[in-house]
Amino acid sequence: MNHKTYLALAVSFGVVQQAAASGFIDDSKATLDLRNFYLNQDTRNAKGASDREWGQAFMFNYQSGFTEGVVGLGLDLQELYGVRLDASGRAGKVGEDNTPGSVFPLSDGKAANDFSKTGVTGKVRISQTQLKVGTLMPRVPVLMYEDGRLLPQTFRGYQVDSKDLKDFNLVAGKIEQVLDRNSSNGQGLSIAGANDPVKGTSSNQFYYGGVDYAVSKQMQLQYYYANLENFYQQHFFGLVHNWQLPVGQFKSDLRYFHSTSDGKNSSAAGRAEGYVSSGYYGPGVNNGKVDNNLWSALFTYSLQGHSVSLGYQKTTGESDFPHINQGQGRSVYLITNSQSLKFVNAGEQATVASYAYDFANLGVAGLKTSVTYIHGSHIRTAGRDNTEWERDVRVDYVIPAGTFKGIGFMWRGAVLRGNDSADKDEARLMVSYSIPLL
């Protein structure tokens, strides 16, 4: 148990002593979230590589209020439990590439019957500044937890959020471990190229911080910095602007990431130890060294339930876009964060087109659909295609009233082809329901 865990428990003990204080109990919330998840994934150009996984999740979340006084103390608890209902094909055993399926961890070479995660987070509040220590699920441009399977990905560390300055939201934190969506165990953090489960390298030092500034009700500016020790340093700049037109609304979303090497990744000797990034390998380049710039622009027009988006993203440099990636699924703050591919290869240029419709405009509350197509080209690679594409279709429906109010259904289908060398057809079905306990 590391010192951050001790601190979380110390805070928890102090909170328990003051649990009778007004606010801690009165402002508490507790829910039991149920999720039934089915995945069918067919990898077309790999013999026998198909995943069919089905499970049931029970996710208990408790969030206390804060004790009274200048310094408020609180405690969050989380218990996540997943049960395997079925795991066929490659998901049910170690595959030819010695990897498990993406929903359940392996147990004796097969998909585990069940798995769980426990989270404890101590929290301290002074005015509008809050410190959390323990289990975290961050959603900032340089680090986003992933929630595309049975159980969500979680992290361990600490984070400070402050809204004491008007129109500013300040964030800073440090992450030491990640618990992937199909794992009960914490591990160090890594990037693509160094994330091999047997021979890979990792770091327990990921620092990040940034600011969101509301220039006006229509415009927001962002700056964030991240550093994964011995791998990369990264700067992010963002601008979001919403424009109310005489007919409809227009949204502009501009993003830029500048990533460079750090520590052992900066030297040939360090890269020889395994501190490398995926990307372009060839004569005359610093093979495995982080070197990437990524910028994107996405424009969306919305009118009466309809929305149409067009975007463009480009990377330059010798490496792929670096981000926390254990090889078991991840989310990135990019306009190309699609169901399967991320379109972050060295030199890649991607075009994005999507259409979404909210059927509430036709009187069918709770029903939403979307279709997205992304095409990537100019990938700096050798021995493979230098293009890839993905088409995603999504349907969401939440029962708005009656006996079954609140039950949600989500269906997602994806078709991807190209440079990834793993052409896939994939379907996901999820049924969810949240039961308030407090």
C-alpha positions as CSV (number, residue, x, y, z in Angstrom):
1,M,0.0,0.0,0.0
2,N,1.6,3.3,-1.1
3,H,1.6,6.6,0.8
4,K,-1.3,8.0,-1.2
5,T,-3.5,5.1,0.0
6,Y,-2.5,5.8,3.6
7,L,-3.4,9.4,3.2
8,A,-6.8,8.5,1.7
9,L,-7.4,6.2,4.7
10,A,-6.3,8.8,7.1
11,V,-8.7,11.3,5.6
12,S,-11.4,8.6,5.7
13,F,-10.8,8.0,9.5
14,G,-11.1,11.7,10.1
15,V,-14.3,11.8,8.2
16,V,-15.8,8.9,10.1
17,Q,-15.1,10.7,13.4
18,Q,-17.2,13.6,12.2
19,A,-19.8,11.6,10.2
20,A,-22.6,13.0,12.4
21,A,-21.8,16.5,11.3
22,S,-24.4,18.2,9.2
23,G,-23.6,18.0,5.5
24,F,-21.6,14.8,5.4
25,I,-24.7,12.6,5.7
26,D,-27.4,15.1,4.5
27,D,-25.6,15.7,1.2
28,S,-24.6,12.0,0.6
29,K,-25.6,10.2,-2.5
30,A,-25.5,6.5,-3.3
31,T,-26.5,4.6,-6.4
32,L,-26.4,1.0,-7.7
33,D,-25.8,1.0,-11.4
34,L,-26.7,-2.2,-13.3
35,R,-25.1,-2.8,-16.8
36,N,-25.7,-5.8,-19.0
37,F,-23.0,-5.7,-21.8
38,Y,-22.6,-7.9,-24.9
39,L,-19.7,-7.6,-27.4
40,N,-19.4,-9.4,-30.8
41,Q,-16.1,-8.6,-32.5
42,D,-15.0,-10.3,-35.7
43,T,-11.4,-9.7,-36.8
44,R,-11.6,-10.5,-40.5
45,N,-8.0,-11.1,-41.4
46,A,-6.9,-13.1,-38.4
47,K,-8.0,-16.7,-38.3
48,G,-10.2,-17.6,-35.4
49,A,-9.8,-14.2,-33.8
50,S,-13.4,-13.4,-32.9
51,D,-14.7,-12.2,-29.5
52,R,-18.1,-12.9,-28.2
53,E,-18.4,-11.7,-24.6
54,W,-21.4,-11.1,-22.4
55,G,-21.5,-10.0,-18.8
56,Q,-23.5,-8.3,-16.0
57,A,-22.0,-5.5,-14.0
58,F,-23.0,-4.2,-10.5
59,M,-21.5,-0.8,-9.7
60,F,-22.0,0.7,-6.3
61,N,-21.1,4.4,-5.9
62,Y,-21.3,6.4,-2.7
63,Q,-20.4,10.1,-2.5
64,S,-20.6,11.8,0.8
65,G,-21.2,15.5,1.4
66,F,-18.6,17.5,3.4
67,T,-18.4,18.1,7.1
68,E,-19.1,21.7,8.3
69,G,-16.4,24.2,8.9
70,V,-13.7,26.1,6.9
71,V,-12.2,22.7,6.0
72,G,-14.7,20.2,4.9
73,L,-13.9,16.5,4.8
74,G,-15.6,13.8,2.8
75,L,-15.4,10.2,1.5
76,D,-16.3,8.5,-1.7
77,L,-16.6,4.7,-2.0
78,Q,-16.8,2.6,-5.1
79,E,-17.3,-1.2,-5.6
80,L,-17.4,-2.5,-9.1
81,Y,-18.2,-6.2,-9.8
82,G,-18.6,-8.0,-13.1
83,V,-19.9,-11.5,-13.8
84,R,-19.2,-13.5,-16.9
85,L,-22.4,-14.8,-18.6
86,D,-20.6,-16.0,-21.7
87,A,-17.2,-15.8,-23.4
88,S,-16.7,-17.6,-26.6
89,G,-14.1,-17.6,-29.3
90,R,-10.8,-15.9,-28.6
91,A,-12.3,-14.1,-25.6
92,G,-12.7,-17.4,-23.8
93,K,-9.0,-18.3,-23.8
94,V,-5.5,-17.0,-24.6
95,G,-5.4,-16.2,-28.3
96,E,-2.7,-16.9,-30.8
97,D,-1.2,-13.5,-29.8
98,N,-1.3,-14.4,-26.1
99,T,-3.9,-11.7,-25.3
100,P,-7.2,-12.0,-23.5
101,G,-10.5,-10.7,-24.7
102,S,-11.3,-7.1,-24.0
103,V,-14.1,-7.6,-21.4
104,F,-12.8,-10.1,-18.8
105,P,-9.4,-10.8,-17.3
106,L,-7.7,-14.2,-17.8
107,S,-7.8,-16.9,-15.1
108,D,-5.8,-20.1,-15.8
109,G,-5.7,-19.2,-19.5
110,K,-9.5,-18.6,-19.8
111,A,-11.9,-15.7,-19.2
112,A,-12.5,-15.3,-15.5
113,N,-15.9,-16.1,-14.1
114,D,-16.0,-12.7,-12.3
115,F,-13.7,-9.8,-11.3
116,S,-14.0,-6.7,-9.1
117,K,-12.5,-3.3,-8.3
118,T,-12.7,-1.4,-5.0
119,G,-12.2,2.3,-4.9
120,V,-11.7,4.6,-1.9
121,T,-11.3,8.4,-2.3
122,G,-10.7,10.8,0.6
123,K,-11.6,14.4,-0.2
124,V,-11.0,17.8,1.3
125,R,-12.8,21.1,0.4
126,I,-11.8,24.6,1.2
127,S,-14.1,27.2,-0.3
128,Q,-14.4,26.1,-4.0
129,T,-11.1,24.2,-4.0
130,Q,-11.3,20.4,-3.6
131,L,-8.5,17.8,-3.2
132,K,-9.2,14.1,-3.9
133,V,-6.8,11.3,-3.0
134,G,-7.3,7.7,-4.0
135,T,-9.4,6.3,-6.9
136,L,-10.0,8.8,-9.7
137,M,-11.8,8.9,-13.0
138,P,-10.3,12.0,-14.7
139,R,-11.8,13.7,-17.8
140,V,-9.4,16.3,-18.9
141,P,-7.8,16.8,-22.4
142,V,-4.6,15.1,-21.5
143,L,-6.1,12.1,-19.6
144,M,-9.6,10.6,-20.0
145,Y,-10.8,7.3,-18.3
146,E,-12.3,4.7,-20.7
147,D,-15.8,3.3,-20.2
148,G,-16.5,1.3,-23.3
149,R,-16.8,-2.2,-21.8
150,L,-18.4,-3.9,-18.8
151,L,-16.6,-2.0,-16.1
152,P,-14.9,1.4,-16.4
153,Q,-11.2,2.1,-16.3
154,T,-10.0,3.8,-13.0
155,F,-6.8,5.4,-11.8
156,R,-5.1,5.9,-8.5
157,G,-3.5,9.2,-7.4
158,Y,-4.6,12.7,-6.4
159,Q,-6.2,15.7,-8.1
160,V,-7.0,19.3,-7.1
161,D,-9.8,21.2,-8.7
162,S,-10.4,24.9,-8.0
163,K,-13.2,27.3,-9.1
164,D,-12.2,30.1,-6.6
165,L,-11.4,32.4,-9.5
166,K,-14.4,33.6,-11.4
167,D,-14.6,32.1,-14.9
168,F,-11.6,29.9,-14.3
169,N,-11.4,26.1,-13.5
170,L,-7.9,25.1,-12.4
171,V,-6.9,21.4,-12.3
172,A,-3.7,19.7,-11.2
173,G,-2.9,16.1,-10.3
174,K,-0.6,13.1,-10.3
175,I,-1.5,9.5,-11.3
176,E,0.5,6.5,-10.1
177,Q,-1.5,3.5,-11.3
178,V,-4.2,2.5,-13.7
179,L,-6.8,-0.3,-13.3
180,D,-7.8,-1.2,-16.8
181,R,-11.4,-1.9,-17.7
182,N,-10.8,-5.7,-17.8
183,S,-8.5,-5.9,-14.7
184,S,-8.7,-5.9,-10.9
185,N,-5.0,-5.1,-10.5
186,G,-3.2,-1.7,-10.6
187,Q,-0.2,-1.2,-12.8
188,G,2.1,1.5,-14.1
189,L,1.3,3.7,-17.0
190,S,2.7,3.3,-20.5
191,I,2.2,4.3,-24.2
192,A,1.8,2.4,-27.4
193,G,5.2,0.9,-28.4
194,A,6.2,0.2,-24.8
195,N,3.0,-1.4,-23.5
196,D,3.8,-5.0,-24.1
197,P,2.4,-6.9,-21.1
198,V,5.5,-9.1,-20.7
199,K,8.5,-7.0,-22.0
200,G,7.0,-3.5,-21.8
201,T,8.1,-0.6,-19.7
202,S,6.0,1.8,-17.6
203,S,6.1,4.7,-15.2
204,N,4.3,5.6,-11.9
205,Q,4.8,9.3,-12.4
206,F,2.2,11.0,-14.6
207,Y,1.7,14.7,-13.8
208,Y,-0.9,17.0,-15.3
209,G,-2.4,20.4,-14.8
210,G,-4.4,23.0,-16.7
211,V,-7.0,25.7,-16.8
212,D,-10.4,26.2,-18.5
213,Y,-11.3,29.8,-19.0
214,A,-14.8,30.9,-19.9
215,V,-14.2,34.1,-21.9
216,S,-17.9,34.4,-22.3
217,K,-21.0,32.2,-22.3
218,Q,-20.2,31.4,-25.9
219,M,-16.4,30.8,-25.8
220,Q,-14.0,28.7,-23.7
221,L,-10.2,28.6,-23.9
222,Q,-8.1,25.7,-22.5
223,Y,-4.5,25.0,-21.7
224,Y,-3.2,21.7,-20.2
225,Y,0.2,20.2,-19.6
226,A,1.1,16.5,-19.0
227,N,4.3,14.6,-18.3
228,L,4.6,10.8,-18.2
229,E,8.1,10.4,-16.7
230,N,10.6,8.9,-19.1
231,F,8.2,8.9,-22.0
232,Y,6.8,12.3,-23.0
233,Q,5.8,15.9,-22.2
234,Q,2.7,17.3,-23.8
235,H,1.1,20.8,-24.2
236,F,-2.6,21.2,-25.2
237,F,-4.4,24.3,-26.4
238,G,-8.1,24.3,-27.1
239,L,-10.9,26.7,-28.1
240,V,-14.6,26.0,-28.2
241,H,-17.1,28.6,-29.5
242,N,-20.9,28.4,-29.7
243,W,-22.7,30.8,-32.1
244,Q,-26.4,31.2,-32.0
245,L,-27.5,31.9,-35.6
246,P,-30.9,33.3,-36.7
247,V,-31.7,29.7,-37.7
248,G,-29.9,27.0,-35.8
249,Q,-26.6,26.9,-33.9
250,F,-22.9,26.7,-35.1
251,K,-20.1,25.2,-32.9
252,S,-16.4,25.5,-33.6
253,D,-14.0,23.1,-31.8
254,L,-10.2,23.7,-32.3
255,R,-7.5,21.6,-30.6
256,Y,-3.7,21.4,-30.7
257,F,-1.3,19.0,-29.0
258,H,2.5,19.4,-29.0
259,S,4.4,16.3,-27.7
260,T,8.1,15.8,-27.1
261,S,10.3,13.2,-25.5
262,D,11.1,13.0,-21.8
263,G,13.8,11.3,-19.7
264,K,14.9,7.9,-21.0
265,N,12.8,8.2,-24.2
266,S,15.1,11.1,-25.1
267,S,18.3,9.0,-25.4
268,A,19.2,6.0,-27.6
269,A,20.3,4.1,-24.4
270,G,16.9,4.7,-22.7
271,R,15.0,3.6,-25.8
272,A,17.1,0.5,-26.0
273,E,15.7,-0.3,-22.5
274,G,12.2,-0.3,-23.9
275,Y,11.1,3.3,-23.3
276,V,9.9,3.7,-26.9
277,S,6.9,5.1,-28.7
278,S,5.1,3.5,-31.7
279,G,5.5,5.4,-35.0
280,Y,7.6,5.6,-38.1
281,Y,10.8,3.4,-38.0
282,G,13.3,3.8,-40.8
283,P,16.7,5.1,-41.8
284,G,17.6,8.6,-40.7
285,V,15.0,8.9,-37.9
286,N,15.2,8.6,-34.1
287,N,13.3,5.3,-34.0
288,G,11.0,5.2,-31.0
289,K,11.5,8.8,-29.8
290,V,8.3,10.9,-29.1
291,D,8.0,13.6,-31.7
292,N,4.5,14.6,-32.6
293,N,2.2,17.6,-33.3
294,L,-1.5,17.1,-33.7
295,W,-4.1,19.7,-34.6
296,S,-7.8,19.4,-35.4
297,A,-10.9,21.4,-36.2
298,L,-14.5,20.2,-35.9
299,F,-17.5,22.3,-37.0
300,T,-21.1,21.4,-36.1
301,Y,-24.3,22.9,-37.3
302,S,-27.5,22.0,-35.3
303,L,-31.1,22.6,-36.1
304,Q,-34.4,21.1,-34.6
305,G,-32.8,17.9,-33.5
306,H,-30.5,17.5,-36.5
307,S,-26.7,18.0,-36.2
308,V,-24.1,17.7,-39.0
309,S,-20.4,17.8,-38.2
310,L,-17.3,18.1,-40.5
311,G,-13.8,18.0,-39.2
312,Y,-10.1,17.5,-40.1
313,Q,-7.2,16.3,-38.1
314,K,-3.5,16.1,-38.9
315,T,-0.4,14.8,-37.2
316,T,3.2,15.6,-38.0
317,G,6.5,14.2,-36.7
318,E,8.1,10.7,-36.5
319,S,6.1,9.2,-33.7
320,D,2.4,8.4,-33.2
321,F,0.4,10.7,-30.9
322,P,1.5,9.7,-27.3
323,H,-1.2,9.1,-24.7
324,I,-1.8,6.7,-21.8
325,N,-2.4,3.4,-23.4
326,Q,-2.0,-0.1,-21.8
327,G,-3.1,-1.9,-24.9
328,Q,-6.5,-2.8,-23.5
329,G,-8.6,0.1,-24.7
330,R,-8.4,3.8,-24.1
331,S,-10.2,7.1,-24.8
332,V,-8.5,10.2,-26.1
333,Y,-9.6,13.8,-26.3
334,L,-9.6,13.9,-30.1
335,I,-12.3,14.4,-32.7
336,T,-11.3,11.0,-34.1
337,N,-12.0,9.1,-30.8
338,S,-14.1,6.5,-32.5
339,Q,-15.4,3.2,-31.4
340,S,-12.2,1.3,-32.3
341,L,-9.6,3.3,-34.1
342,K,-8.1,6.6,-33.0
343,F,-6.4,7.8,-36.2
344,V,-3.2,8.9,-34.4
345,N,-0.4,7.4,-36.5
346,A,2.6,9.3,-37.5
347,G,1.9,11.7,-40.4
348,E,-1.8,10.7,-40.5
349,Q,-4.4,13.1,-41.9
350,A,-8.0,12.3,-41.1
351,T,-11.3,13.7,-42.3
352,V,-14.5,13.3,-40.1
353,A,-18.1,13.5,-41.1
354,S,-21.1,12.7,-38.8
355,Y,-24.8,13.1,-38.6
356,A,-26.9,12.8,-35.4
357,Y,-30.7,13.2,-34.7
358,D,-32.6,13.5,-31.5
359,F,-36.1,12.0,-32.0
360,A,-37.5,14.1,-29.2
361,N,-38.2,16.7,-31.9
362,L,-40.7,14.2,-33.3
363,G,-42.2,13.4,-29.9
364,V,-40.2,10.3,-29.3
365,A,-38.4,11.3,-26.1
366,G,-35.2,9.4,-25.1
367,L,-34.3,8.1,-28.6
368,K,-31.1,9.4,-30.3
369,T,-29.1,8.1,-33.3
370,S,-25.8,9.0,-35.0
371,V,-23.6,7.8,-37.8
372,T,-19.9,8.8,-38.2
373,Y,-17.4,8.1,-40.9
374,I,-13.6,8.8,-40.5
375,H,-11.0,8.3,-43.2
376,G,-7.2,8.4,-42.4
377,S,-4.5,8.7,-45.0
378,H,-0.8,9.6,-45.5
379,I,0.3,7.3,-42.6
380,R,4.1,7.1,-42.3
381,T,4.6,3.4,-42.3
382,A,6.5,0.6,-44.0
383,G,5.1,-2.7,-45.2
384,R,1.4,-1.9,-44.6
385,D,-1.3,0.2,-46.2
386,N,-1.1,3.9,-45.4
387,T,-4.8,4.5,-45.2
388,E,-7.6,3.3,-42.8
389,W,-11.2,4.1,-42.2
390,E,-14.0,3.4,-39.8
391,R,-17.8,3.7,-39.9
392,D,-19.7,3.9,-36.6
393,V,-23.5,3.7,-36.1
394,R,-25.0,4.4,-32.7
395,V,-28.6,4.1,-31.3
396,D,-29.5,5.2,-27.7
397,Y,-32.9,4.9,-26.1
398,V,-33.9,5.7,-22.5
399,I,-37.4,4.8,-21.4
400,P,-38.8,8.3,-20.4
401,A,-41.8,7.3,-18.3
402,G,-43.9,4.5,-16.9
403,T,-43.0,1.4,-14.9
404,F,-39.6,0.9,-16.7
405,K,-38.6,4.6,-16.6
406,G,-34.9,5.1,-16.7
407,I,-33.9,1.8,-18.4
408,G,-31.4,2.6,-21.1
409,F,-30.5,0.7,-24.3
410,M,-27.4,1.4,-26.4
411,W,-26.4,-0.3,-29.6
412,R,-23.1,0.5,-31.3
413,G,-21.9,-1.0,-34.6
414,A,-18.5,-0.4,-36.2
415,V,-16.8,-1.4,-39.4
416,L,-13.0,-0.7,-39.8
417,R,-10.5,-1.4,-42.5
418,G,-6.9,-0.6,-43.4
419,N,-3.6,0.2,-41.8
420,D,-4.4,-1.3,-38.4
421,S,-3.9,-4.8,-40.0
422,A,-6.9,-6.0,-38.0
423,D,-10.0,-5.4,-40.1
424,K,-13.0,-5.7,-37.9
425,D,-16.7,-5.8,-37.7
426,E,-18.0,-5.1,-34.2
427,A,-21.3,-4.8,-32.4
428,R,-22.0,-3.8,-28.8
429,L,-25.3,-3.9,-26.9
430,M,-25.7,-2.5,-23.5
431,V,-28.8,-2.3,-21.2
432,S,-28.4,-0.1,-18.1
433,Y,-30.4,1.0,-15.1
434,S,-29.5,3.1,-12.1
435,I,-31.1,2.5,-8.7
436,P,-30.9,5.5,-6.3
437,L,-30.1,4.3,-2.7
438,L,-29.7,7.6,-1.0
